[in-house]
Every structure is written in C-alpha cells, then in structure tokens.
C-alpha cells in the first residue's frame, strides 16, 4: 500500500472529512472512478482526432494501447 499526503484548503478538507470521503475505501473508489473518466475522455479525444473516413494506423495503435492499459488495470484490481 502507498500512503499519500495532500494539502487542501481547510474548508474543503473539513467538508470531505464530514462526508466520509477520506476513508481508504472511499478514496480508492473516487480515484478509480476518475481514472475511468480520464480513460474514456482519452478515447473520445482519439476518436475526435481521427479522420472521418478512415482510422489511421497510429490512432488505431493508440486505441489498442489504451484498451490494454485499462484491461491490465482491471486485471490487477481483480487480483487484489
């Protein structure tokens, strides 16, 4: 496990603590959800960059690599 220390504005930290967001389980869920959102956004950005008529080999390779990364993360998460 990794320990993370962050600096937050006092009011935000108090609100997050009151909402129970600092528990390890909640923090893990929040981070995983954000990583999923960012992976989806990366795929959307790749899709938006591609030419309308064809999928270039470079973009296809980016998609393949991103899908592999997401799958590897899922395998690792499921192994724990």
N, C-alpha and C positions, 0 to 999 in steps of 0.2 A: 504494500500500500504506500501511497505517497501523501505527505502532509503538505497542504497548500495554505499560505498565509496571504491575505489580501487586505488592502486598505480601502475602506468605504467611507462615504460621508456618514456621520453619526446617525442622522435621522433614518437614512436608508438601512443601515445596519440594525437599528432598533426595530424598524418595521419588518425586516426579514426575519429577525430573531423571533419576534412576536408571532409571525406567521408560520414558524417552524421550518423555515427554509434552510437553516444551517445544519440540519441533521445529515449525516453521511448519505443516507438513502435518498433524501430529497435532492441534495447537491448532485449526486450521481444521475438521478433522473433528469434534472434540469440540464446538466451538461450533455447527456446523451441526446436529449431532445434537440438541443441547439446544434449538435454535430449533424444530426439527421437533416435539420432545416438547411444547414450550410451545404450539405452534400446535394440536396435537391436543388438548391439555388445554383450550385456549380453546374449541374446537369442542364438546368434551364439556360444558363448563360452559354454553355457549349452549343445547345440547340439553337439559340438565337444567333450565334456567330456563323453557323453553318450556311452554306449557300442553299437557296431554296430548292434547287434542282438536284443536288447531289450531296452525299455525305463524304467529305474528303477523308483520305486515309489518316491524316493527322487528327482530325476531330474524332473519328471512329476509335483511334488508339486512346485518346483522352477518355472517352466514354468507357472503354474496356478497363482502363487503369482505375478509374473512379469506382466502377462496379466491383472490381477486385478488392479495392480498399474497403469498401462498405461491407462486402461479404467477409473479409478477413476480420473486421471489427466484430461482426455478428458472431462468427465462429469463436473468437476469443471471449466474447461476453458470455456465450452459451456454455463455454468450457468451464467458466468460473462458477 
